Amino acid sequence: MAQKGDLMTTRSDIRVLDATIRDGGLVNNFMFSDEFISALYRANVKAGIDYMEFGYKASKELFDVNKFGKWKFCNEEDIRAVVGDNNSDLKISIMADVGRCDYRHDITDRSESVIDMVRVATYVHQMPTAIEMIEDAKSKGYEVTCNIMAISNAQEGDVKQALKMVGESSADGIYIVDSYGALYPEQIRRITELYMEYADEYGKYIGIHAHNNQQLAFANTIEAATNGASFLDATMMSMGRGAGNCATELLLGFLKNPKFNIFPVLKFIQDYMLPLKESGALWGYDIPYLLTGQLNQHPSAAIDYTNEKKTDYAEFYTDLLDK
């Protein structure tokens, strides 16, 4: 597949989605202050970010509302308290996890909501339910994506079948998700080319959500974009589960599109991300995340290990080898 775009021009199809609250919320159980969320919203609007993901639509039957901040559940009134009627060009998204969301009741009609996009997150073995969720959200009037997680751990045949199912659905877009931060740019190139085949056949767009276990989230994001992906996830100062994600400040600088303004991002990082980091919130590249990424394993063990401030990396490595 021919390269799409170059370093001297801009692409009109590129969209940047800020996932700081949603993925970053996995770091601190979504315990963000109202001031932080409002400031992030204003920064995204000023920066020209296209979408802002406020969090999950998680089931209040499965998850204790007293153990999580409000952005685990994204109540309509909580979002409106921040954005009002969202009289801006910024679109608002939420994520609905297969098996963790009472989507029929908790996701209302688009006409009653300030939310623009629903992103359905699924593993390949959950595709039948994911398709039901996609059709439900689409029938309610939302833009819908299907985010197929942990593809580094999935069989290629299963991924192709999942892509065909999403292609035949009413989803607008399909996301490449490197949940374990295990993939390299060469692999991302091949995966993007595969996804683009289905995108072209069925009229979908392709997105990328990368994790930074091997310090490749930014590299993998721009590799996917080079090969046709147009929806690019990023987070402020790369905040996200474990090793974090593609950093917004890196991505905006690379895109060079005059619609984006990096200054509000830098100001937000200075005023809010640095204090959050200093308060004890833990995310970002570290040896334990490197090891789970290299071994293509879920980062949960590395998260526990890092939170316990352990540094016997060799022993941790041998423990991972036994899994």
C-alpha positions as CSV (number, residue, x, y, z in Angstrom):
1,M,0.0,0.0,0.0
2,A,1.3,3.4,-0.9
3,Q,2.3,5.8,1.9
4,K,-0.5,8.2,2.8
5,G,0.6,11.8,3.3
6,D,4.1,13.1,4.0
7,L,6.0,15.3,6.5
8,M,5.4,18.5,4.5
9,T,1.7,18.4,4.0
10,T,-1.4,17.8,6.1
11,R,-4.3,15.3,5.7
12,S,-7.9,16.5,6.0
13,D,-9.1,13.1,7.1
14,I,-6.9,13.0,10.3
15,R,-8.8,13.2,13.6
16,V,-7.1,13.3,17.0
17,L,-9.0,11.9,20.0
18,D,-8.0,12.8,23.5
19,A,-8.3,9.7,25.8
20,T,-6.7,11.2,28.9
21,I,-9.7,10.8,31.2
22,R,-10.7,7.3,29.9
23,D,-7.3,5.6,29.7
24,G,-5.8,7.9,32.4
25,G,-8.7,7.1,34.7
26,L,-7.4,3.5,34.8
27,V,-4.4,5.0,36.7
28,N,-6.4,6.7,39.5
29,N,-9.8,5.0,39.4
30,F,-11.1,8.1,37.6
31,M,-10.7,10.3,40.7
32,F,-10.1,13.5,38.8
33,S,-11.1,16.8,40.2
34,D,-13.9,18.8,38.5
35,E,-11.3,21.6,37.9
36,F,-9.0,19.1,36.1
37,I,-11.8,17.9,33.8
38,S,-13.0,21.4,33.0
39,A,-9.5,22.6,32.3
40,L,-8.8,19.6,30.1
41,Y,-12.0,20.3,28.1
42,R,-11.0,23.9,27.6
43,A,-7.5,22.9,26.6
44,N,-8.7,20.4,24.0
45,V,-11.1,23.0,22.5
46,K,-8.3,25.6,22.3
47,A,-5.8,23.0,20.9
48,G,-8.2,22.0,18.1
49,I,-8.5,18.4,19.3
50,D,-11.3,16.7,17.4
51,Y,-12.7,14.3,20.0
52,M,-12.5,14.1,23.8
53,E,-13.3,10.8,25.5
54,F,-14.9,11.4,28.9
55,G,-14.6,7.8,30.2
56,Y,-16.6,4.7,30.3
57,K,-20.3,3.9,30.4
58,A,-19.8,1.1,33.0
59,S,-22.6,-0.8,34.7
60,K,-23.4,0.5,38.1
61,E,-24.6,-3.1,39.0
62,L,-21.1,-4.5,38.2
63,F,-19.0,-1.6,39.6
64,D,-19.4,0.1,43.0
65,V,-19.9,3.8,42.4
66,N,-18.3,4.5,45.7
67,K,-15.0,3.0,44.5
68,F,-14.6,5.0,41.3
69,G,-14.8,8.6,40.1
70,K,-17.8,9.8,38.1
71,W,-16.0,9.2,34.7
72,K,-16.2,5.4,35.1
73,F,-19.9,5.9,34.5
74,C,-20.2,9.2,32.4
75,N,-23.6,10.3,33.6
76,E,-25.2,12.8,31.2
77,E,-25.5,15.4,33.8
78,D,-21.9,15.1,34.8
79,I,-20.7,15.7,31.2
80,R,-23.1,18.6,30.8
81,A,-21.8,20.2,34.0
82,V,-18.5,20.5,32.2
83,V,-19.5,21.2,28.6
84,G,-23.0,22.6,28.8
85,D,-24.4,22.1,25.3
86,N,-20.8,21.8,24.0
87,N,-21.0,24.8,21.6
88,S,-17.6,24.0,20.1
89,D,-16.2,22.0,17.2
90,L,-15.0,19.3,19.7
91,K,-16.9,16.1,19.7
92,I,-17.5,14.0,22.8
93,S,-17.0,10.3,23.0
94,I,-17.5,7.6,25.6
95,M,-16.3,3.9,25.7
96,A,-18.6,1.0,26.2
97,D,-16.9,-2.3,27.1
98,V,-18.5,-5.5,26.1
99,G,-19.7,-7.3,29.2
100,R,-19.2,-4.3,31.5
101,C,-21.9,-2.0,30.2
102,D,-25.7,-2.0,30.5
103,Y,-25.8,-0.3,27.1
104,R,-29.5,-0.8,26.4
105,H,-30.5,1.4,29.4
106,D,-27.4,3.5,30.1
107,I,-26.9,4.8,26.6
108,T,-29.8,7.1,25.7
109,D,-30.8,8.3,22.3
110,R,-28.4,10.8,20.7
111,S,-31.2,13.4,20.6
112,E,-31.2,13.4,24.4
113,S,-27.4,13.4,24.9
114,V,-24.4,15.7,24.4
115,I,-22.3,12.6,23.5
116,D,-21.4,12.3,19.8
117,M,-19.6,9.0,19.6
118,V,-19.8,5.6,21.3
119,R,-16.7,3.4,21.0
120,V,-17.4,-0.3,21.6
121,A,-14.4,-2.1,23.1
122,T,-14.3,-5.8,22.5
123,Y,-12.0,-8.9,22.4
124,V,-12.3,-11.0,19.3
125,H,-14.2,-13.8,21.1
126,Q,-16.9,-11.2,22.1
127,M,-17.8,-10.1,18.6
128,P,-21.4,-11.2,18.5
129,T,-22.2,-9.0,21.5
130,A,-20.0,-6.2,20.2
131,I,-22.1,-6.2,17.0
132,E,-25.3,-6.0,19.0
133,M,-23.9,-3.0,20.9
134,I,-22.8,-1.3,17.7
135,E,-26.2,-1.7,16.1
136,D,-27.9,-0.4,19.3
137,A,-25.7,2.7,19.5
138,K,-26.0,3.4,15.8
139,S,-29.8,3.0,15.9
140,K,-29.8,5.6,18.7
141,G,-28.0,8.1,16.4
142,Y,-24.4,7.9,17.4
143,E,-21.2,7.7,15.5
144,V,-19.8,4.3,16.4
145,T,-16.4,2.6,16.4
146,C,-15.4,-0.9,17.2
147,N,-12.1,-1.1,19.1
148,I,-10.8,-4.6,18.9
149,M,-8.5,-5.0,21.8
150,A,-5.3,-7.1,22.4
151,I,-4.9,-8.0,18.7
152,S,-1.2,-8.9,19.4
153,N,-2.6,-11.9,21.2
154,A,-5.3,-12.9,18.7
155,Q,-5.1,-15.4,15.8
156,E,-5.0,-13.7,12.4
157,G,-7.9,-15.7,11.2
158,D,-10.0,-14.5,14.1
159,V,-9.0,-10.9,13.5
160,K,-10.0,-11.2,9.8
161,Q,-13.4,-12.7,10.8
162,A,-13.9,-9.9,13.3
163,L,-13.1,-7.3,10.7
164,K,-15.6,-8.8,8.3
165,M,-18.3,-8.7,11.0
166,V,-17.6,-5.1,11.8
167,G,-17.4,-4.3,8.1
168,E,-20.9,-5.7,7.6
169,S,-22.2,-3.8,10.6
170,S,-23.2,-0.2,10.7
171,A,-20.1,0.9,12.6
172,D,-18.4,4.0,11.2
173,G,-14.8,3.0,12.1
174,I,-12.6,0.2,13.3
175,Y,-9.7,0.7,15.8
176,I,-6.4,-1.1,15.9
177,V,-5.7,-1.5,19.7
178,D,-2.2,-2.6,20.9
179,S,-3.4,-3.3,24.4
180,Y,-0.2,-4.9,25.6
181,G,2.2,-2.5,23.9
182,A,3.7,-5.5,22.3
183,L,3.7,-4.5,18.6
184,Y,6.5,-2.9,16.6
185,P,6.1,-0.5,13.7
186,E,6.7,-3.1,11.0
187,Q,3.9,-5.2,12.5
188,I,1.7,-2.1,12.8
189,R,2.3,-1.4,9.1
190,R,1.1,-4.9,8.1
191,I,-1.9,-4.7,10.5
192,T,-2.9,-1.3,9.2
193,E,-2.7,-2.6,5.6
194,L,-5.0,-5.5,6.6
195,Y,-7.5,-3.2,8.3
196,M,-7.4,-0.8,5.4
197,E,-8.4,-3.6,3.0
198,Y,-11.6,-4.0,5.0
199,A,-12.1,-0.3,5.5
200,D,-11.9,0.3,1.7
201,E,-14.3,-2.6,1.0
202,Y,-16.9,-1.6,3.5
203,G,-16.5,2.2,3.7
204,K,-15.1,2.5,7.2
205,Y,-12.3,4.6,8.7
206,I,-9.4,3.1,10.7
207,G,-8.1,4.3,14.1
208,I,-5.1,3.4,16.2
209,H,-4.8,3.2,20.0
210,A,-1.3,2.4,21.1
211,H,0.4,1.7,24.5
212,N,3.9,2.7,25.4
213,N,5.4,-0.4,27.0
214,Q,8.3,-0.4,24.6
215,Q,8.3,3.3,24.1
216,L,6.7,2.8,20.7
217,A,3.2,4.3,21.1
218,F,4.1,7.4,19.2
219,A,6.1,5.5,16.5
220,N,3.3,3.0,16.1
221,T,0.7,5.7,15.9
222,I,2.5,7.6,13.1
223,E,3.2,4.3,11.3
224,A,-0.5,3.5,11.3
225,A,-1.3,7.0,10.0
226,T,1.3,6.7,7.3
227,N,-0.4,3.6,6.1
228,G,-3.9,5.0,6.1
229,A,-5.3,5.2,9.7
230,S,-7.0,8.5,10.2
231,F,-8.3,8.5,13.8
232,L,-5.4,8.8,16.2
233,D,-5.7,8.4,20.0
234,A,-3.4,10.4,22.3
235,T,-3.3,11.5,26.0
236,M,-1.8,14.4,27.8
237,M,1.8,13.6,28.9
238,S,0.9,10.0,27.7
239,M,-1.2,9.3,30.8
240,G,-2.8,5.9,30.6
241,R,-2.9,2.5,32.1
242,G,0.6,1.2,33.0
243,A,3.1,2.5,30.5
244,G,0.6,5.0,29.1
245,N,-0.3,6.0,25.5
246,C,0.9,8.1,22.6
247,A,1.6,11.6,24.0
248,T,-0.6,14.4,22.6
249,E,2.3,16.9,22.7
250,L,4.3,14.5,20.4
251,L,1.5,13.8,18.0
252,L,0.4,17.4,17.5
253,G,3.9,18.5,16.7
254,F,4.3,15.7,14.2
255,L,1.0,16.4,12.4
256,K,2.0,20.0,11.7
257,N,-1.6,20.9,10.8
258,P,-2.3,24.6,11.5
259,K,-5.7,23.6,13.0
260,F,-3.8,22.3,16.0
261,N,-2.3,24.5,18.6
262,I,0.2,22.9,21.0
263,F,0.4,25.9,23.4
264,P,-2.9,25.0,25.4
265,V,-1.6,21.4,25.7
266,L,1.7,22.6,27.2
267,K,-0.1,24.9,29.5
268,F,-2.4,22.1,30.7
269,I,0.5,19.8,31.2
270,Q,2.3,22.4,33.2
271,D,-0.7,23.4,35.4
272,Y,-2.4,20.0,35.8
273,M,-0.4,17.0,34.6
274,L,2.8,17.7,36.6
275,P,0.9,18.3,39.9
276,L,-1.1,15.1,39.2
277,K,2.2,13.2,38.7
278,E,3.7,14.8,41.8
279,S,0.7,13.7,43.9
280,G,1.6,10.1,43.3
281,A,-0.3,9.0,40.2
282,L,1.9,6.4,38.5
283,W,2.1,5.9,34.7
284,G,4.7,5.9,32.0
285,Y,7.5,3.7,30.7
286,D,9.3,1.5,33.2
287,I,11.2,-1.8,33.0
288,P,8.3,-4.0,34.2
289,Y,6.1,-2.7,31.4
290,L,8.9,-3.2,28.9
291,L,9.0,-6.9,29.9
292,T,5.3,-7.5,29.7
293,G,5.3,-5.8,26.3
294,Q,8.2,-7.8,25.0
295,L,6.5,-11.0,26.2
296,N,3.1,-10.0,24.9
297,Q,1.4,-10.3,28.2
298,H,-1.3,-8.2,29.9
299,P,0.4,-5.4,32.0
300,S,-1.5,-6.2,35.2
301,A,1.4,-7.9,36.8
302,A,3.7,-5.0,35.9
303,I,1.2,-2.5,37.3
304,D,1.1,-4.3,40.7
305,Y,4.9,-4.6,40.7
306,T,5.4,-0.9,39.9
307,N,2.9,0.2,42.5
308,E,4.8,-1.8,45.1
309,K,8.0,0.1,44.0
310,K,9.9,-3.2,43.5
311,T,13.1,-3.1,41.4
312,D,14.3,-6.8,41.3
313,Y,13.7,-6.8,37.5
314,A,15.5,-10.1,36.8
315,E,13.3,-12.0,39.3
316,F,10.2,-10.4,37.8
317,Y,11.3,-11.4,34.3
318,T,11.8,-15.0,35.3
319,D,8.3,-15.0,37.0
320,L,6.8,-13.7,33.7
321,L,8.6,-16.5,31.8
322,D,6.8,-19.1,34.0
323,K,3.3,-17.7,33.1
